Amino acid sequence: MNIIISSLFASLAFFLPIIAIVFGIVWLVKVVNRFEKRAAEKLELERQNAEQFRVLIERLDHIEQQLDSNTKRS
């Protein structure tokens, strides 16, 4: 009986660090994926903002051209 219990503790002492390392790696991968997802979302938001800004600049250029053509006619 004593040999069985000591074998159990020995195997537990052997496998517990391995299990802890595996869980640590899985947790680390999840954290990194979460940060990558946030970064990708932030990048997409910045891209959308840049596109909206480009559209606004084009509209302002169009308005400026209209104002220039109106002042030339007068």
Secondary structure by P-SEA (a helix, b strand, c coil): caaaaaaaaaaaaaaaaaaaaaaaaaaaaaaaaaaaaaaaaaaaaaaaaaaaaaaaaaaaaaaaaaaaaaaaac
